[in-house]
């Protein structure tokens, strides 16, 4: 994802162009007084199962926690 820097004062006049660039995959960083204050990024659609098996939980994941946990003794 490539980036472009734009002063916030210039955004209103360039909004349609900036939005088109973001929709094409570009990242836009908005600056005020030469400091980054916000960014425009494309929305990334998530796809179920993309990283299947990357995370696993233990067999006791949903069991109650022991009293020692709640009393701070662990």
HURA-V523553 format. One record per backbone hydrogen bond with DSSP energy under -0.5 kcal/mol. NH is the residue of the N-H (numbers start at 0). CO is the residue of the C=O. If there is no record, write none. Layout:
BEGIN
NH_CO + NH_CO
END
This chain:
BEGIN
3_26 + 5_28 + 7_30 + 9_6 + 10_6 + 10_7 + 11_7 + 13_9 + 13_10 + 14_10 + 17_13 + 18_14 + 19_15 + 20_16 + 21_17 + 22_18 + 23_19 + 24_21 + 25_20 + 26_1 + 27_39 + 28_3 + 29_27 + 29_37 + 30_5 + 31_34 + 34_31 + 36_29 + 37_29 + 39_27 + 40_38 + 44_42 + 49_46 + 51_48 + 53_50 + 60_57 + 62_59 + 68_65 + 69_65 + 70_66 + 71_67 + 71_68 + 72_67 + 73_67
END
